[in-house]
Every structure is written in structure tokens, then in C-alpha cells.
Amino acid sequence: MGLNETGLSLLQFFQGLAVIAAAIAFAIGGFYFIFGGDRGRSKAVVGLIIVMGAFTLAEMVDQNIKF
């Protein structure tokens, strides 16, 4: 197993973890949005902005780094 295959398998592993983390973040954000009142809604919006920013960063890394 060479360096390229190792890097690719690590990238795929962390992308899988990121999908799970994003699903959990959306679930928590939805809970805060529905049941959190005024402060919960602001938390949900900030969390959504962070998740979307992380998604954009991940897409940029995926497009610019090739193994």
C-alpha cells in the first residue's frame, strides 16, 4: 500500500465521519430551532452557518487536493 492509497483511504474515512457529524449537527440544530425559543433559534442559525461553512471548506479541499 503506497502513500497515495493511504492518503485516499484516510480522506474517505474522514469524509464518512464528517457526514455523520453533519447529520448530528442538523438534528441538534433542528431541536434548538423548534424547542429553544428565541435563543435557540439564534443558536440554530449560527450552527447552520458553521456547518455550511465547513461543507464549503471541505468541497474546496476536495477539489484542490488530488492524490
WOJODA-V855105 format. One record per pair of residues at least 12 apart in sequence whose ideal C-beta (glycine too) atoms are under 10 Angstrom apart, sorted by the first residue. I is the first residue (numbers start at 1). J is the second residue. Records with the same first field share a line. If there is no record, write none. Layout:
I->J + J
//
This chain:
2->67
3->67
4->66 + 67
5->67
6->67
7->65 + 67
8->66 + 67
9->67
10->67
11->61 + 62 + 65 + 67
14->58
15->58 + 62
18->54 + 55 + 58
21->51 + 54
22->51 + 52 + 54 + 55 + 58
25->47 + 48 + 50 + 51 + 54
26->44 + 47 + 48 + 51
28->43 + 44 + 47
29->41 + 43 + 44 + 45 + 46 + 47 + 48 + 50 + 51
30->44 + 47 + 48
31->44
32->44 + 45 + 46 + 47
33->45 + 47 + 48
//
